[in-house]
Amino acid sequence: MQEKVAYFAGCTASFVEPEVGRATVRVLRRYGLDPFFPKQECCGLAELLGGNLRAFSKRAESNLQSLAGADADIVTACTSCALALKREYPRWVKSRQAEPVSRRVYDILEYVALLDGQAVRQSCLEPLNLEVAYHAPCHLKVMGRGLVESRLRLMRRLTAGRVREIDRGCCGMGGTFGLKGRNYARSMAIGQSLFEAIRACAPDVVATDCPGCKLQIFQGTGLPVTHPIQLLARAHGG
C-alpha cells in the first residue's frame, strides 16, 4: 500500500452527496493515507448502458489519461464507477492505459479490507448501536461475491453483528432505467419484494453502496439509507 491514494469521486459524491466523499476522505486519512483528487469526469457508464459508445469512450479516454499519470492506488466509493474503471474500460476502450489503470482500481471497502488485512495504522472503532439492513447493488455483485462478504464482515464488526443482508435481486433502478418517468411503475414493481423484505426487517438504517439503489430504496421504504463508508466514518469518530 502507498501513502498517497487517488480518489475517483464520481458524479454523485461530487455533485449530489458530498457527504459520501467527505466520509471516504476521513476514513482514508484515519488509515494514515493522503488522498488526492486527480482530474476526472463522469466515468461514462450511464452512456455505455444507453448505447452511446462514442461518448463513453471519450470520457473514458480522458479519465485514463489522468489516472495513468497518478502514481498511486485508485479508490472509488461508487460501485458503478468501480465497475466502469475495473471492467468496462479494458473491455471497450482501445487504449494501452486501460488495463494498467484497471489493476490499480479498488472499491473503497475492498481497499479498507486490504488495509485491515495488512494492519495498516488501524484506529479504534466505536461500535454503532444500530440495526442495519444491507442491500448489495447489482454492479457490486457482478464484480464478485467476495466484495459483498468483506463489507458484511466489516459492518458486522461495526455493529456487533447486527447486520442483515437482504438479497431480493435488483432494486429496480437498473442504472438510469428507473430515472425515466415512463419506467417508474415497472421500476418500483421490480423492487417491491426487496422493499417488503427491508420493511419486515425493521432496521434503524439501510446500507447500500450505489446512489441509484439509495434513491430507489428510500422511495420504496421511506427508511433512512446510507453508504457503508459513512457507517465506518461514524465508527471512526467522524
DARAMO-V19725 format. One record per residue. RES is the residue in three letters. SS is DSSP state (H for helix, E for strand, L for the rest). Layout:
RES | SS
RES | SS
//
This chain:
MET | L
GLN | L
GLU | L
LYS | E
VAL | E
ALA | E
TYR | E
PHE | L
ALA | L
GLY | H
CYS | H
THR | H
ALA | H
SER | H
PHE | H
VAL | H
GLU | L
PRO | H
GLU | H
VAL | H
GLY | H
ARG | H
ALA | H
THR | H
VAL | H
ARG | H
VAL | H
LEU | H
ARG | H
ARG | H
TYR | L
GLY | L
LEU | L
ASP | E
PRO | E
PHE | E
PHE | L
PRO | L
LYS | L
GLN | L
GLU | L
CYS | L
CYS | L
GLY | L
LEU | H
ALA | H
GLU | H
LEU | H
LEU | H
GLY | L
GLY | L
ASN | L
LEU | H
ARG | H
ALA | H
PHE | H
SER | H
LYS | H
ARG | H
ALA | H
GLU | H
SER | H
ASN | H
LEU | H
GLN | H
SER | H
LEU | H
ALA | H
GLY | L
ALA | L
ASP | L
ALA | L
ASP | E
ILE | E
VAL | E
THR | E
ALA | L
CYS | L
THR | H
SER | H
CYS | H
ALA | H
LEU | H
ALA | H
LEU | H
LYS | H
ARG | H
GLU | H
TYR | H
PRO | H
ARG | H
TRP | H
VAL | L
LYS | L
SER | L
ARG | L
GLN | H
ALA | H
GLU | H
PRO | H
VAL | H
SER | H
ARG | L
ARG | L
VAL | E
TYR | E
ASP | E
ILE | H
LEU | H
GLU | H
TYR | H
VAL | H
ALA | H
LEU | H
LEU | H
ASP | H
GLY | H
GLN | L
ALA | L
VAL | L
ARG | L
GLN | L
SER | L
CYS | L
LEU | L
GLU | L
PRO | L
LEU | L
ASN | L
LEU | L
GLU | L
VAL | E
ALA | E
TYR | E
HIS | L
ALA | L
PRO | L
CYS | H
HIS | H
LEU | H
LYS | H
VAL | L
MET | L
GLY | L
ARG | H
GLY | H
LEU | H
VAL | H
GLU | H
SER | H
ARG | H
LEU | H
ARG | H
LEU | H
MET | H
ARG | H
ARG | H
LEU | H
THR | L
ALA | L
GLY | L
ARG | L
VAL | E
ARG | E
GLU | E
ILE | L
ASP | L
ARG | L
GLY | L
CYS | L
CYS | L
GLY | L
MET | L
GLY | L
GLY | L
THR | L
PHE | H
GLY | H
LEU | H
LYS | L
GLY | H
ARG | H
ASN | H
TYR | H
ALA | H
ARG | H
SER | H
MET | H
ALA | H
ILE | H
GLY | H
GLN | H
SER | H
LEU | H
PHE | H
GLU | H
ALA | H
ILE | H
ARG | H
ALA | H
CYS | H
ALA | L
PRO | L
ASP | L
VAL | E
VAL | E
ALA | E
THR | L
ASP | L
CYS | L
PRO | H
GLY | H
CYS | H
LYS | H
LEU | H
GLN | H
ILE | H
PHE | H
GLN | H
GLY | H
THR | H
GLY | L
LEU | L
PRO | L
VAL | E
THR | E
HIS | L
PRO | H
ILE | H
GLN | H
LEU | H
LEU | H
ALA | H
ARG | H
ALA | H
HIS | L
GLY | L
GLY | L
//
